[in-house]
Amino acid sequence: NQIRDELFDFQPVVPLILALRHAGMQERHWKKLNEDLKISIVPNNALTLSYLTTIGLDKQMEVIGKISEAAMKEHQIEVSLRKMESDWQGVCFSTETYRATGTSILK
């Protein structure tokens, strides 16, 4: 029963943990979070879940969720761009002038 009760108490903060621990959360997202919520937190090893719930971040999931969602989308784009860059790294294009137009075309 005690474990079940502890899990039940822990369940509401899981979205907070997932939102703040996403790999896409960069410094710019933390800055926006601080500005929007008028707080000052720095993501480091000293930052604890206990502290976050004490200052009421678990009650600010709408704001945190929007910032985290934007961070996730940006992260997906960045990963895709890095993959595309890697895929195209060794590709070389040759061009030649098309007739007397001065326009270049791919060979």
mmCIF file of the C-alpha atoms, coordinates in Angstrom:
data_MODEL
# 
_entry.id   MODEL 
# 
loop_
_atom_site.group_PDB 
_atom_site.id 
_atom_site.type_symbol 
_atom_site.label_atom_id 
_atom_site.label_alt_id 
_atom_site.label_comp_id 
_atom_site.label_asym_id 
_atom_site.label_entity_id 
_atom_site.label_seq_id 
_atom_site.pdbx_PDB_ins_code 
_atom_site.Cartn_x 
_atom_site.Cartn_y 
_atom_site.Cartn_z 
_atom_site.occupancy 
_atom_site.B_iso_or_equiv 
_atom_site.pdbx_formal_charge 
_atom_site.auth_seq_id 
_atom_site.auth_comp_id 
_atom_site.auth_asym_id 
_atom_site.auth_atom_id 
_atom_site.pdbx_PDB_model_num 
ATOM 1   C CA . ASN A 1 1   ? 0.000  0.000  0.000   1.00 0.00 ? 1   ASN A CA 1 
ATOM 2   C CA . GLN A 1 2   ? 2.795  2.405  0.832   1.00 0.00 ? 2   GLN A CA 1 
ATOM 3   C CA . ILE A 1 3   ? 4.493  1.873  -2.528  1.00 0.00 ? 3   ILE A CA 1 
ATOM 4   C CA . ARG A 1 4   ? 1.196  2.302  -4.338  1.00 0.00 ? 4   ARG A CA 1 
ATOM 5   C CA . ASP A 1 5   ? 0.550  5.540  -2.449  1.00 0.00 ? 5   ASP A CA 1 
ATOM 6   C CA . GLU A 1 6   ? 4.047  6.834  -3.231  1.00 0.00 ? 6   GLU A CA 1 
ATOM 7   C CA . LEU A 1 7   ? 3.585  6.014  -6.914  1.00 0.00 ? 7   LEU A CA 1 
ATOM 8   C CA . PHE A 1 8   ? 0.211  7.715  -6.863  1.00 0.00 ? 8   PHE A CA 1 
ATOM 9   C CA . ASP A 1 9   ? 1.800  10.828 -5.329  1.00 0.00 ? 9   ASP A CA 1 
ATOM 10  C CA . PHE A 1 10  ? 4.665  10.712 -7.849  1.00 0.00 ? 10  PHE A CA 1 
ATOM 11  C CA . GLN A 1 11  ? 2.479  10.319 -10.930 1.00 0.00 ? 11  GLN A CA 1 
ATOM 12  C CA . PRO A 1 12  ? 1.492  14.018 -11.285 1.00 0.00 ? 12  PRO A CA 1 
ATOM 13  C CA . VAL A 1 13  ? 5.140  15.148 -11.526 1.00 0.00 ? 13  VAL A CA 1 
ATOM 14  C CA . VAL A 1 14  ? 6.110  12.703 -14.288 1.00 0.00 ? 14  VAL A CA 1 
ATOM 15  C CA . PRO A 1 15  ? 5.096  15.156 -17.070 1.00 0.00 ? 15  PRO A CA 1 
ATOM 16  C CA . LEU A 1 16  ? 7.274  17.815 -15.419 1.00 0.00 ? 16  LEU A CA 1 
ATOM 17  C CA . ILE A 1 17  ? 10.258 15.460 -15.399 1.00 0.00 ? 17  ILE A CA 1 
ATOM 18  C CA . LEU A 1 18  ? 9.716  14.438 -19.021 1.00 0.00 ? 18  LEU A CA 1 
ATOM 19  C CA . ALA A 1 19  ? 9.319  18.040 -20.163 1.00 0.00 ? 19  ALA A CA 1 
ATOM 20  C CA . LEU A 1 20  ? 12.404 19.386 -18.404 1.00 0.00 ? 20  LEU A CA 1 
ATOM 21  C CA . ARG A 1 21  ? 14.700 16.435 -19.093 1.00 0.00 ? 21  ARG A CA 1 
ATOM 22  C CA . HIS A 1 22  ? 14.147 16.276 -22.847 1.00 0.00 ? 22  HIS A CA 1 
ATOM 23  C CA . ALA A 1 23  ? 17.397 16.414 -24.826 1.00 0.00 ? 23  ALA A CA 1 
ATOM 24  C CA . GLY A 1 24  ? 16.000 19.323 -26.840 1.00 0.00 ? 24  GLY A CA 1 
ATOM 25  C CA . MET A 1 25  ? 15.855 21.642 -23.827 1.00 0.00 ? 25  MET A CA 1 
ATOM 26  C CA . GLN A 1 26  ? 18.659 24.062 -24.613 1.00 0.00 ? 26  GLN A CA 1 
ATOM 27  C CA . GLU A 1 27  ? 19.854 27.154 -22.780 1.00 0.00 ? 27  GLU A CA 1 
ATOM 28  C CA . ARG A 1 28  ? 17.491 29.351 -24.808 1.00 0.00 ? 28  ARG A CA 1 
ATOM 29  C CA . HIS A 1 29  ? 14.506 27.270 -23.630 1.00 0.00 ? 29  HIS A CA 1 
ATOM 30  C CA . TRP A 1 30  ? 15.559 27.503 -19.990 1.00 0.00 ? 30  TRP A CA 1 
ATOM 31  C CA . LYS A 1 31  ? 15.930 31.269 -20.422 1.00 0.00 ? 31  LYS A CA 1 
ATOM 32  C CA . LYS A 1 32  ? 12.402 31.492 -21.853 1.00 0.00 ? 32  LYS A CA 1 
ATOM 33  C CA . LEU A 1 33  ? 11.110 29.319 -19.028 1.00 0.00 ? 33  LEU A CA 1 
ATOM 34  C CA . ASN A 1 34  ? 12.701 31.641 -16.470 1.00 0.00 ? 34  ASN A CA 1 
ATOM 35  C CA . GLU A 1 35  ? 11.307 34.727 -18.217 1.00 0.00 ? 35  GLU A CA 1 
ATOM 36  C CA . ASP A 1 36  ? 7.779  33.374 -18.643 1.00 0.00 ? 36  ASP A CA 1 
ATOM 37  C CA . LEU A 1 37  ? 7.504  32.027 -15.092 1.00 0.00 ? 37  LEU A CA 1 
ATOM 38  C CA . LYS A 1 38  ? 9.494  34.869 -13.507 1.00 0.00 ? 38  LYS A CA 1 
ATOM 39  C CA . ILE A 1 39  ? 11.845 32.458 -11.780 1.00 0.00 ? 39  ILE A CA 1 
ATOM 40  C CA . SER A 1 40  ? 15.560 31.792 -11.863 1.00 0.00 ? 40  SER A CA 1 
ATOM 41  C CA . ILE A 1 41  ? 16.568 28.166 -12.251 1.00 0.00 ? 41  ILE A CA 1 
ATOM 42  C CA . VAL A 1 42  ? 19.649 26.731 -13.882 1.00 0.00 ? 42  VAL A CA 1 
ATOM 43  C CA . PRO A 1 43  ? 19.676 23.136 -15.141 1.00 0.00 ? 43  PRO A CA 1 
ATOM 44  C CA . ASN A 1 44  ? 22.562 21.578 -13.228 1.00 0.00 ? 44  ASN A CA 1 
ATOM 45  C CA . ASN A 1 45  ? 23.258 18.650 -10.909 1.00 0.00 ? 45  ASN A CA 1 
ATOM 46  C CA . ALA A 1 46  ? 22.054 20.630 -7.889  1.00 0.00 ? 46  ALA A CA 1 
ATOM 47  C CA . LEU A 1 47  ? 18.560 21.071 -9.357  1.00 0.00 ? 47  LEU A CA 1 
ATOM 48  C CA . THR A 1 48  ? 16.206 18.621 -7.682  1.00 0.00 ? 48  THR A CA 1 
ATOM 49  C CA . LEU A 1 49  ? 12.638 17.520 -8.255  1.00 0.00 ? 49  LEU A CA 1 
ATOM 50  C CA . SER A 1 50  ? 11.894 18.408 -4.663  1.00 0.00 ? 50  SER A CA 1 
ATOM 51  C CA . TYR A 1 51  ? 12.999 21.998 -5.275  1.00 0.00 ? 51  TYR A CA 1 
ATOM 52  C CA . LEU A 1 52  ? 10.985 22.236 -8.495  1.00 0.00 ? 52  LEU A CA 1 
ATOM 53  C CA . THR A 1 53  ? 7.813  21.090 -6.755  1.00 0.00 ? 53  THR A CA 1 
ATOM 54  C CA . THR A 1 54  ? 8.520  23.380 -3.795  1.00 0.00 ? 54  THR A CA 1 
ATOM 55  C CA . ILE A 1 55  ? 8.549  26.426 -6.083  1.00 0.00 ? 55  ILE A CA 1 
ATOM 56  C CA . GLY A 1 56  ? 5.386  25.158 -7.764  1.00 0.00 ? 56  GLY A CA 1 
ATOM 57  C CA . LEU A 1 57  ? 6.645  24.227 -11.209 1.00 0.00 ? 57  LEU A CA 1 
ATOM 58  C CA . ASP A 1 58  ? 4.419  21.160 -11.209 1.00 0.00 ? 58  ASP A CA 1 
ATOM 59  C CA . LYS A 1 59  ? 1.488  23.610 -11.253 1.00 0.00 ? 59  LYS A CA 1 
ATOM 60  C CA . GLN A 1 60  ? 2.857  25.449 -14.322 1.00 0.00 ? 60  GLN A CA 1 
ATOM 61  C CA . MET A 1 61  ? 2.684  22.595 -16.813 1.00 0.00 ? 61  MET A CA 1 
ATOM 62  C CA . GLU A 1 62  ? 0.842  24.603 -19.460 1.00 0.00 ? 62  GLU A CA 1 
ATOM 63  C CA . VAL A 1 63  ? 3.746  27.046 -19.848 1.00 0.00 ? 63  VAL A CA 1 
ATOM 64  C CA . ILE A 1 64  ? 6.405  24.375 -19.364 1.00 0.00 ? 64  ILE A CA 1 
ATOM 65  C CA . GLY A 1 65  ? 4.657  22.056 -21.818 1.00 0.00 ? 65  GLY A CA 1 
ATOM 66  C CA . LYS A 1 66  ? 4.596  24.705 -24.577 1.00 0.00 ? 66  LYS A CA 1 
ATOM 67  C CA . ILE A 1 67  ? 8.285  25.499 -24.160 1.00 0.00 ? 67  ILE A CA 1 
ATOM 68  C CA . SER A 1 68  ? 9.224  21.824 -23.965 1.00 0.00 ? 68  SER A CA 1 
ATOM 69  C CA . GLU A 1 69  ? 7.137  20.991 -27.031 1.00 0.00 ? 69  GLU A CA 1 
ATOM 70  C CA . ALA A 1 70  ? 8.872  23.749 -29.000 1.00 0.00 ? 70  ALA A CA 1 
ATOM 71  C CA . ALA A 1 71  ? 12.242 22.425 -27.779 1.00 0.00 ? 71  ALA A CA 1 
ATOM 72  C CA . MET A 1 72  ? 11.338 18.897 -28.903 1.00 0.00 ? 72  MET A CA 1 
ATOM 73  C CA . LYS A 1 73  ? 10.304 20.081 -32.370 1.00 0.00 ? 73  LYS A CA 1 
ATOM 74  C CA . GLU A 1 74  ? 13.439 22.193 -32.741 1.00 0.00 ? 74  GLU A CA 1 
ATOM 75  C CA . HIS A 1 75  ? 15.531 19.229 -31.609 1.00 0.00 ? 75  HIS A CA 1 
ATOM 76  C CA . GLN A 1 76  ? 13.935 16.971 -34.234 1.00 0.00 ? 76  GLN A CA 1 
ATOM 77  C CA . ILE A 1 77  ? 14.682 19.549 -36.926 1.00 0.00 ? 77  ILE A CA 1 
ATOM 78  C CA . GLU A 1 78  ? 18.293 19.917 -35.745 1.00 0.00 ? 78  GLU A CA 1 
ATOM 79  C CA . VAL A 1 79  ? 18.792 16.135 -35.778 1.00 0.00 ? 79  VAL A CA 1 
ATOM 80  C CA . SER A 1 80  ? 17.315 15.914 -39.286 1.00 0.00 ? 80  SER A CA 1 
ATOM 81  C CA . LEU A 1 81  ? 19.519 18.745 -40.519 1.00 0.00 ? 81  LEU A CA 1 
ATOM 82  C CA . ARG A 1 82  ? 22.650 17.111 -39.080 1.00 0.00 ? 82  ARG A CA 1 
ATOM 83  C CA . LYS A 1 83  ? 21.711 13.843 -40.800 1.00 0.00 ? 83  LYS A CA 1 
ATOM 84  C CA . MET A 1 84  ? 21.113 15.600 -44.121 1.00 0.00 ? 84  MET A CA 1 
ATOM 85  C CA . GLU A 1 85  ? 24.410 17.435 -43.795 1.00 0.00 ? 85  GLU A CA 1 
ATOM 86  C CA . SER A 1 86  ? 26.177 14.154 -43.085 1.00 0.00 ? 86  SER A CA 1 
ATOM 87  C CA . ASP A 1 87  ? 24.451 12.404 -45.996 1.00 0.00 ? 87  ASP A CA 1 
ATOM 88  C CA . TRP A 1 88  ? 25.427 15.160 -48.431 1.00 0.00 ? 88  TRP A CA 1 
ATOM 89  C CA . GLN A 1 89  ? 28.948 15.704 -47.055 1.00 0.00 ? 89  GLN A CA 1 
ATOM 90  C CA . GLY A 1 90  ? 30.794 13.773 -49.764 1.00 0.00 ? 90  GLY A CA 1 
ATOM 91  C CA . VAL A 1 91  ? 28.598 14.756 -52.694 1.00 0.00 ? 91  VAL A CA 1 
ATOM 92  C CA . CYS A 1 92  ? 30.207 17.066 -55.258 1.00 0.00 ? 92  CYS A CA 1 
ATOM 93  C CA . PHE A 1 93  ? 28.315 18.765 -58.044 1.00 0.00 ? 93  PHE A CA 1 
ATOM 94  C CA . SER A 1 94  ? 29.831 19.790 -61.339 1.00 0.00 ? 94  SER A CA 1 
ATOM 95  C CA . THR A 1 95  ? 28.344 22.571 -63.372 1.00 0.00 ? 95  THR A CA 1 
ATOM 96  C CA . GLU A 1 96  ? 28.820 23.827 -66.885 1.00 0.00 ? 96  GLU A CA 1 
ATOM 97  C CA . THR A 1 97  ? 27.623 26.892 -68.711 1.00 0.00 ? 97  THR A CA 1 
ATOM 98  C CA . TYR A 1 98  ? 24.472 26.320 -70.711 1.00 0.00 ? 98  TYR A CA 1 
ATOM 99  C CA . ARG A 1 99  ? 24.990 27.486 -74.265 1.00 0.00 ? 99  ARG A CA 1 
ATOM 100 C CA . ALA A 1 100 ? 25.635 31.203 -74.445 1.00 0.00 ? 100 ALA A CA 1 
ATOM 101 C CA . THR A 1 101 ? 23.126 32.133 -71.753 1.00 0.00 ? 101 THR A CA 1 
ATOM 102 C CA . GLY A 1 102 ? 25.648 32.424 -68.948 1.00 0.00 ? 102 GLY A CA 1 
ATOM 103 C CA . THR A 1 103 ? 23.458 30.177 -66.831 1.00 0.00 ? 103 THR A CA 1 
ATOM 104 C CA . SER A 1 104 ? 25.090 27.217 -65.125 1.00 0.00 ? 104 SER A CA 1 
ATOM 105 C CA . ILE A 1 105 ? 23.519 23.767 -65.114 1.00 0.00 ? 105 ILE A CA 1 
ATOM 106 C CA . LEU A 1 106 ? 24.410 20.565 -63.321 1.00 0.00 ? 106 LEU A CA 1 
ATOM 107 C CA . LYS A 1 107 ? 26.276 17.941 -65.327 1.00 0.00 ? 107 LYS A CA 1 
# 
